[in-house]
Amino acid sequence: MKKQIAYLVLAASLSLVPLTMTTGCAVTSGRESAKAYATDKKIATEIKTSMYSDPQVKGTEVVVNVLKGDVQLSGFVDTPEAKRRAEQIATSTPGVARVFNNIIVGTAPTPTGR
C-alpha cells in the first residue's frame, strides 16, 4: 500500500514538471506564437552579434530583449556614444519595429589627485 502511494505521488510530481518549466515563456502564456518567438530570438542574436563585433559597444554589458519585434536594450556602457551606437545597431537590424533604449551611461570616477 505504501509503495502504491509513493508511486502515485512520484507520478503526480513528474506530471507537473512540464507545467512549472514553461509558465514563464511568452509562447505558452499566449503572448507570442512559436514563429514569432523564433523570429524574436533571431533578431536578438543578430543584435548581440553586431554589438560584440562593434569596437564602441561592449556587447557583454548590454542586455537585449525582444518581444514581437520590439527591442529593449538595458545594461551599462561607458559613454553616451556607446549608448547611441547600441541603439543604432538595434534600429538597423531587419525585423525591428521599435527600440527602447534603457541603457545607463556609467560615470567615471573623477581623479582626486591622491
C-alpha positions in Angstrom: 0.0 0.0 0.0 2.8 2.4 0.9 4.5 1.6 -2.4 1.4 2.4 -4.4 1.1 5.8 -2.6 4.7 6.6 -3.2 4.4 5.7 -6.9 1.2 7.9 -7.1 3.0 10.9 -5.5 6.0 10.4 -7.8 3.8 10.2 -10.9 1.9 13.3 -9.9 5.1 15.2 -9.2 6.6 14.2 -12.6 3.5 15.2 -14.4 3.7 18.8 -13.0 7.3 19.4 -14.1 6.5 20.4 -17.7 4.0 22.9 -16.4 6.4 24.6 -14.0 9.2 24.7 -16.6 7.1 26.5 -19.2 4.9 29.0 -17.3 7.3 32.0 -17.9 7.6 31.5 -21.6 5.9 34.0 -23.9 4.8 31.2 -26.2 3.0 29.2 -23.6 1.4 32.3 -21.9 -0.3 33.3 -25.2 1.6 36.5 -25.8 3.5 35.2 -28.8 3.3 32.4 -31.4 6.1 29.9 -31.8 7.1 31.5 -35.1 7.2 35.0 -33.6 9.3 33.7 -30.7 11.8 32.2 -33.2 11.9 35.5 -35.1 12.5 37.4 -31.9 15.3 35.1 -30.9 16.9 35.6 -34.4 16.6 39.4 -34.1 18.2 39.3 -30.6 21.0 37.1 -31.8 21.7 39.4 -34.8 21.8 42.5 -32.5 24.1 40.8 -29.9 26.4 39.6 -32.7 26.7 43.1 -34.1 27.4 44.5 -30.7 30.1 42.0 -30.0 31.9 43.0 -33.2 31.5 46.7 -32.7 34.5 48.4 -31.1 32.4 51.1 -29.5 29.8 49.0 -27.7 30.7 46.4 -25.1 28.3 43.6 -26.2 28.8 41.7 -22.9 27.4 44.6 -20.9 24.2 45.2 -22.9 21.1 43.0 -22.4 18.8 42.6 -25.5 15.2 41.5 -25.0 12.8 41.2 -28.0 9.0 40.7 -28.0 7.1 40.9 -31.2 9.8 43.0 -32.9 10.0 45.5 -30.1 13.6 45.6 -28.7 14.5 46.7 -25.2 18.2 47.5 -24.5 19.4 47.6 -20.9 22.7 47.4 -19.1 25.6 49.8 -18.6 28.0 51.4 -21.0 30.9 53.8 -20.5 30.0 56.7 -22.9 26.9 58.3 -24.4 28.3 57.5 -27.8 28.3 53.8 -26.9 24.6 54.1 -25.9 23.7 55.8 -29.2 25.7 53.2 -31.1 23.9 50.3 -29.4 20.6 51.9 -30.4 21.8 52.4 -34.0 22.7 48.8 -34.2 19.3 47.6 -32.9 17.4 50.0 -35.1 19.2 49.0 -38.3 18.6 45.2 -37.7 15.9 43.8 -40.0 12.6 42.9 -38.3 12.9 45.5 -35.5 9.7 47.5 -35.0 10.8 49.8 -32.1 13.7 50.2 -29.8 13.5 51.1 -26.2 17.0 52.2 -25.1 17.2 51.8 -21.3 21.0 51.6 -21.2 22.6 53.6 -18.4 25.8 55.5 -19.0 28.2 54.9 -16.1 30.0 57.8 -14.7 33.8 57.5 -14.4 35.3 58.5 -11.1 36.9 61.9 -11.1 40.6 62.0 -10.2 41.2 63.3 -6.7 44.9 63.9 -7.1 45.9 61.3 -4.5 
